[in-house]
Amino acid sequence: MTQKQIHDIKFSILDLAPIVQGGSAADSFKNSLDLARHAEKWGYHRVWVAEHHNMPGIASSATSVLIGYIAGGTTKIRVGSGGIMLPNHAPLVIAEQFGTLESMYPGRIDLGLGRAPGSDQYTAHALRRDLRSGHDFPNQLAELRAYFAPDQHNQRVRAYPGEGLQIPIWLLGSSGFSAQLAGKLGLPFAFASHFSPEYTLPALNLYRQSFQPSEVLQEPYAMVGVNVIAADTDEKAQWLSTSHQQAFLSLIRNKPSQLQPPIESMEHLWTSIEKDAIEKQLGSSVIGNPETVKEKLQAFLDETQADEMIINSHIYDHNERLRSYEIVQEVAMKTR
C-alpha cells in the first residue's frame, strides 16, 4: 500500500468560536466568518463548529444558527457541526434545522453528531436532557435518519424541510462506542484526537474492523482532529499555545473562562499533576514553525492513515490564528 502524504488528503477546520478575554460573542462570530472566508480562499474542505453550553469562552452554543451565518457569508466551502450533541435535542428539531440549512445552502451542509452532553450535569438538566439518554443514541440516530428518508408517507410525523434531503451524517467520538456504530452503519467517522489522543488508534481500528459498506460509503472514511498552533518560529508557537493550555487548566479546575492571552510560562500556574493531565490530553498537538508542523502532521498521518484532518487552532489573537491556518495551508495543501 502506498503511504499517504499530507498533500494527498483533505484538510478542514474545527472552529470553537472562541470568546477571548475582553471580547464578546459578537466579536467571535465576526472572526469565525472571517476565518471561514480565508479557509475558502485557501482551499480548506469544510468548516465545522461545535455545540458547547455554559462555557464563557465558546460562542457556538446555538450551533445551527452559527452554521447558517457562516454558510451565508461564504460561497462554496462545506459548513457543519462538529458536532451537534444529539441527546440534547429532539431528533425532529435537528432534522428540521438541518433540512432548513441544506435547503438554503444546497450541497454544503454537514451534520456531525455526538452523544456527549457538551456540558456539565447542571447544564444538562437545564437543557431538559435525560442524563441516561446517551445510551439511547443509536435509537435517536435511527429516528433522525428516518426523518431524512424520502417519501415517508407511513410516518405520522415528518420533517419539513428535511425529508428526502441528502445531508451527510457523520458520527463523532472520543472512545470506541461511536467508532463501532459508525462502522456498522457504514457512515463516516471523526475521532476527537485533539483531546483524546491515546484512544485514537484503537478507535480507528475498531471503526475500520466494524465497517460494513452502505449506500453512503463503500469504504471507511476517517477524519481525525488535530490541535495545531503554527507560527513562523517554534518559540512563538510555544508562546501562543499557552492560551490553549490555560483554557484546559480552567476546565480541569471546573472554572471555565474566556480564552486568555498567551504568557511566557505556565509553570507558575499549574501543579505538576495538572501539567501531566493537560500534556496527556493535548499530547497529539502540533506546535511549531512551518517545517515542524509539516513533519509532525506527516508523522500523525503515517500513524493514523486518516482520510482527512480537521484542525483546531485555539489562539487568542485572531490574526495569529489566521496565520496558523495559513501555515498549514502552505505546508500541507499548496503542493496539490
NORPELIN-V840574 format. One record per pair of residues at least 4 apart in sequence whose C-alpha atoms are under 6 Angstrom apart, sorted by sequence separation. I is the first residue (numbers start at 1). J is the second residue. If there is no record, write none. Layout:
BEGIN
[[I	J] [I	J]]
END
This chain:
BEGIN
[[19	23] [40	44] [67	71] [68	72] [95	99] [96	100] [98	102] [101	105] [102	106] [119	123] [125	129] [137	141] [159	163] [178	182] [182	186] [192	196] [193	197] [199	203] [201	205] [205	209] [206	210] [207	211] [213	217] [214	218] [251	255] [270	274] [278	282] [279	283] [288	292] [293	297] [301	305] [328	332] [329	333] [330	334] [19	24] [39	44] [124	129] [173	178] [182	187] [213	218] [250	255] [251	256] [270	275] [288	293] [19	25] [231	237] [250	256] [315	321] [102	109] [193	200] [230	237] [53	61] [229	237] [19	28] [51	60] [52	61] [51	61] [17	28] [51	63] [147	159] [150	163] [148	162] [149	163] [150	164] [148	163] [149	164] [147	163] [148	164] [148	165] [172	189] [174	191] [243	260] [170	188] [171	189] [172	190] [173	191] [174	192] [243	261] [115	134] [170	189] [172	191] [243	262] [242	262] [174	196] [240	262] [179	203] [183	207] [186	211] [180	206] [184	210] [186	212] [176	203] [180	207] [183	210] [184	211] [186	213] [85	113] [87	115] [179	207] [183	211] [184	212] [186	214] [80	109] [83	112] [84	113] [85	114] [86	115] [78	108] [79	109] [80	110] [81	111] [82	112] [83	113] [85	115] [180	210] [46	77] [48	79] [50	81] [78	109] [80	111] [81	112] [83	114] [186	217] [193	224] [194	225] [12	44] [46	78] [47	79] [48	80] [49	81] [50	82] [51	83] [85	117] [190	222] [193	225] [194	226] [11	44] [12	45] [14	47] [16	49] [46	79] [48	81] [49	82] [50	83] [51	84] [188	221] [189	222] [190	223] [191	224] [192	225] [194	227] [11	45] [12	46] [13	47] [14	48] [15	49] [25	59] [48	82] [190	224] [12	47] [14	49] [33	70] [40	77] [294	331] [19	57] [18	57] [19	58] [18	58] [17	58] [88	129] [17	59] [17	60] [87	133] [87	134] [237	287] [237	288] [91	144] [234	288] [234	289] [261	316] [233	289] [112	169] [228	285] [230	287] [232	289] [110	168] [111	169] [112	170] [113	171] [114	172] [227	285] [228	286] [229	287] [230	288] [231	289] [112	171] [113	172] [228	287] [230	289] [100	161] [99	161] [96	159] [99	162] [96	161] [52	118] [53	119] [96	162] [95	162] [244	314] [223	306] [222	306] [223	307] [225	309] [227	311] [229	313] [196	281] [222	307] [223	308] [224	309] [225	310] [226	311] [227	312] [228	313] [195	281] [223	309] [225	311] [227	313] [195	282] [197	284] [231	324] [230	324] [57	257] [56	257] [57	258] [56	258] [57	259] [21	258] [20	258] [21	259] [19	258] [20	259] [21	260] [6	298] [14	310] [11	308] [13	310] [14	311] [9	307] [10	308] [11	309] [12	310] [13	311] [14	312] [9	308] [11	310] [7	332] [6	332] [7	333] [7	336]]
END
